Structure formats: C-alpha cells, structure tokens
C-alpha cells in the first residue's frame, strides 16, 4: 500500500491472536471485524462503511486515500468493495508474520506430499 500515510503506524496483533485463539478462533474474530465494518444493506465493506466505522478499530486517523488503498488492495473481484473472504485474505496479507508462517506451513505440506 504505497500511498499509506507515513504517520499511520499499525501494530500487528494477528500473530498473537492466532496463537491464542487457534485457526478457527482467529477466523471468527476476523469475521467479527468484518461485521463491524460492513455496510448492512449491501453485505460488503464499502468506502463509506469503512470510513464511517473505521474508528471502531482504531483507524480514525486514516486519510481517504489510505482507506481507498485498503479497499483496492483487497478487492479481488473488482467490484469496489470487500466481501467477507476478501477482507479475511487482506488481513492475512497485511500481517507479514502470519504470511511467513503460512508460507512455512505450505512448504512443509508440499514437502511432505512430494515425499510420499
């Protein structure tokens, strides 16, 4: 997210949550986060719903450009909004430590698969 506000500092709590809650618990919490940001009428996170509800997650200081960049980063289907799956994938992608662990687990699984 190149246009991210340089003053915006994020602390990555996802790895800690993953270790404490386990995989299912983490996904449940991500879904709860999605529910906080979703546009109730449309069932997706829109720019307006993100802007309106971002303070609930401590993101009130983000500029419009930052919010638009977040939407664009996670919007795989190009509809200008984030569905629940896109949101969860984006949260994992924005967590370098979780991505590293995911790659490690994937590599282990692939090595195991190819050895058999």
C-alpha positions in Angstrom: 0.0 0.0 0.0 2.3 2.7 -1.3 0.0 5.6 -0.6 -0.3 4.7 3.0 0.0 7.7 5.4 3.6 7.7 6.7 2.3 8.8 10.1 -0.1 5.7 10.3 1.5 3.1 12.5 0.0 -0.3 12.8 0.8 -2.9 15.4 0.3 -6.4 14.0 -1.8 -8.3 16.6 -2.9 -11.1 14.2 0.0 -13.5 15.1 -0.7 -13.1 18.8 -4.4 -13.7 18.2 -3.7 -16.7 16.0 -1.5 -18.3 18.7 -4.0 -17.6 21.5 -7.2 -18.4 19.6 -6.1 -21.0 17.1 -7.2 -21.0 13.5 -10.9 -21.3 13.9 -10.9 -18.6 16.7 -8.9 -16.2 14.5 -11.2 -16.6 11.6 -14.1 -16.0 13.9 -12.5 -12.8 15.1 -11.8 -11.7 11.6 -15.5 -12.3 10.7 -16.4 -10.1 13.7 -14.2 -7.4 12.4 -15.8 -7.7 9.0 -19.2 -7.4 10.7 -18.1 -4.1 12.4 -17.1 -2.6 9.0 -19.8 -4.0 6.7 -22.5 -1.9 5.0 -25.6 -3.6 6.5 -27.7 -3.0 3.4 -25.1 -4.2 0.8 -23.4 -7.0 2.9 -19.9 -5.9 1.9 -17.4 -3.3 3.1 -17.7 -0.2 1.0 -15.7 3.0 1.2 -18.5 4.7 3.0 -18.9 1.9 5.6 -15.2 1.7 6.1 -14.9 5.4 6.6 -17.9 5.5 8.9 -16.9 2.5 11.1 -13.1 2.6 11.0 -12.9 4.4 14.3 -14.3 1.2 15.9 -11.0 -0.5 15.0 -8.7 2.4 15.9 -8.3 3.6 12.3 -9.9 7.0 12.6 -6.7 8.8 11.6 -6.5 7.2 8.2 -7.0 9.5 5.2 -9.5 8.8 2.5 -6.6 7.8 0.2 -5.5 5.2 2.8 -9.0 3.8 3.0 -9.3 3.6 -0.8 -6.0 1.9 -1.0 -7.1 -0.7 1.5 -10.2 -1.4 -0.5 -8.3 -1.6 -3.7 -5.6 -3.9 -2.2 -8.2 -6.5 -1.1 -10.8 -6.2 -3.9 -10.1 -9.3 -6.0 -13.3 -9.2 -8.0 -13.1 -5.5 -8.9 -16.5 -4.5 -7.5 -15.0 -1.7 -5.4 -16.0 -3.4 -2.1 -14.7 -6.2 0.1 -16.8 -9.3 0.7 -16.0 -11.4 3.8 -13.5 -13.6 2.1 -11.6 -10.7 0.5 -11.5 -9.0 3.9 -10.1 -12.1 5.7 -7.5 -12.6 2.9 -6.5 -9.0 3.1 -6.0 -9.2 6.9 -3.7 -12.1 6.4 -1.8 -10.4 3.6 -1.2 -7.3 5.8 0.3 -9.4 8.5 3.9 -10.2 7.5 4.4 -12.6 10.3 1.3 -14.6 9.6 2.2 -14.7 5.9 5.6 -16.0 6.7 4.1 -18.7 8.9 1.6 -19.6 6.2 4.4 -20.0 3.6 6.3 -22.1 6.1 3.3 -24.4 6.7 2.6 -24.6 2.9 6.2 -25.5 2.2 6.1 -28.2 4.9 2.9 -29.6 3.5 4.2 -29.7 -0.1 7.5 -31.3 1.0 5.5 -34.0 2.9 3.2 -34.5 -0.1 6.1 -34.9 -2.6 8.0 -37.3 -0.3 5.0 -39.7 -0.4 
